[in-house]
Amino acid sequence: GPHLGPPRSRQPAAHPPPAARGAPCNSQRHLGRRPLLPGAAAIRMPRPCLPPPLVLLLAVAPLASSFRVPRPVARGKGLRMAAPTPIAGAGVASLKEVVGDYVKVRLDITDAEGAPIPGLLFDTGDVTFAIRGGGYLDCIHDIAGRLAPGESCDEVVASPWGEYQAGLVVELEHSNLPDGVTEGDTLRLFTGQKMRVTSLTPDKATLDANAPLAGVSARVRMEMLERQPNDVLETMTVATGCYWGGELAFQRTPGVAATAVGFTDGHQSNPTYSQVCAGGTGHTEAIQVLYDPTMVTYEQLLRVTWDRHNPTQANGQGNDIGDSYRAGIYYHNDAQKASAEASKRLEQEKHADPIATEIKPASTFWVAEDYHQSYLLKGGQSAKKDDATKIRCYG
């Protein structure tokens, strides 16, 4: 995302969910001021970490999504149903404490009539993931939670991308639109929300803020190929500045089975995002990854880590300034410590300035609020393995 003016210091504020807050909290995530829609009614709302109140135009709900934070799963024979309680705010040494079994499934998704669904943002075919470890629709985790090895399922799930909401469709006079808009374009409001131009006449335009697949039912065919306890996975914890882009980079990495964003290396228990944003808790935004060591090595994941941030910048990344954006590698054992230190020495050879990325023992990882999990995937960016599309870090 573009840098908008000088870095801002953080200010404490209550942090409402996305439906109320529009654009995200951190200053650099505020997208450039693209052409707005001058005919829209304006309301005033507080926006955390930026000088409130801001004027939000076209106050519509955010794009519908059924992606959610991982949730605890009862493991073991006969106990495969996902528990209903989210883990946002949980403090863990490893996500293995709160996600389910590690599975390999054969997955196929079509619409209810069996036609292909365009624009899927996750892999199908033979795929591996930890149940409730993010990266897939809730219904996929739910179905996987019910299947034992050798079992299969073929069912239609109603609106897994969310219900279609007529209230998210508006009509505007054509003269109120930016120049050059055509039918099929997607407009990004300065709130960070997106609206598709679904029809355009000389007099008016129809704009739709529903997710492209909202209201579409999915036929899910799944065969459970392998299922094993998640203790076969290894844990990695890193901080690369804004955790949204870093999480998506790891989700795209083959061998990564689960991810979550949160906070680590602080001194306050159960910190909220607004508290970390305000400063004073000592935490940094972090990403925790569960990975299959038979498919990807810790050293390969360190390469992803170095590529996701400027290691010579201390206490911030880009225009995101403050110790809660400091970069770090937090090792879980002596082997990880040795690998991290060796990779730091190699990385230093590429830079004239000293590396500021800290290397420290892992401490409690506090899972961030639900709406931060898989944030860029929810916003329409692909989490398919080996996807090389540039990650747009701020929406």
Steps between C-alpha positions, in 0.01 A plus 500: 500500500614858441661703777273787597699781651728483803478215751232541763537422865242260638202617702290276727143442396231240524525263204163420341451205265538550123131573442537817706854603431531474120873527439747322729684658789863531402589821327667362189202273437291807421488485120563794273222743444359354181207687339209489746131493431384857554128420497519273803375601840773549757511396863764554767661209677809461718791317341756358743861617485421783262368842597122446549248572384543405135232538240405161357319506170245238399485334838440144383586176675832338409519218248333184622733220602480166673870483579558510875768457759600141583291342775572221746426151373455191712741241371485124515272228377135597519581864597544670167245781508621858516428670830299827472728728702742726305855530630546873447686623806641158588859496626692197373853372462395342170187496286513124537319557829193642327475357148399151396655206324728532200318360198544426133176508304389479139287809458270607219265800512240599240175690514187311602441391140853371456636791294848639576518795738727772360743686716561252784774636725621167643624172355290200408611148409724321748566756774637497855404723791441502873132497588403849620838628392368765259540530124169335403128558538352404834290231335813326370645484850163381634472218247860393553432491873231236445693261275722208592763363257327328210171684551362747249230763482293659223276780623363839398581788736273803485680835450840415650628839381217678681141591418429744220381827656282726289586789731858496369382605152468871420414708195677826420472751225763432240634852541607417856745230391869551423582550134561190294300255712358209302269212585687226683748737666566477874517830686688527827353752739725695729351294784682202346177336383445382145196533275453341160333693220235247396310716252561833334263719298537860381295608803593274790727226623432205729774421752513179704707456817413132543783253465510361144390155624250620762185290486661225292453150637790258472508128440791366703642159421769387741682174559715462810831353383710538815439625852755525779549698821644844449805420711669396173510873416766751605440855626653825378442849641620813322422871471537687171317826567138501384387144558239485224740471208733269686220259582390479136860437389520203736155374399630486142806297602474124435528302820338764718200338670364779720553868574373761742590861571541637848740661745813378676803608703303730729430527870119530517270199504219472246574825315243640261590649165411850614728462804790381287427774247511762774840379618615408847431125503842415355354270235576487131262390226595140427411203285501143623533221246454125526690318228570147383878447524480227236375759249680824596797579720539763769779652292266539202246674721773730628557603138131597478545698821799700377329570168195643676668791680786750501728351765703820544202706620459503877166537678289515188455402140448760233251755624384274784700641789522376857640212700188293428626484140852389588624198308611185673562127484389319815652154521331201663810283547878507470498377140274789397725743687809376315322518164367850569843632600664340196239647267547842660874487425427417136238773477742756646730448203232657279471821703736783584297600807482267799205264524248604765286184489513350848556132572357394834341198670132451421258610771122491525325564170171684548255438216365826353133579451304298246479775238881512467531131416554425128426869441634520146342170402167637620567809290531299180868406469596144416644263761576229245833331546781649290278786382744764377250786476632808677359530852318827554578544867222736596178367346 
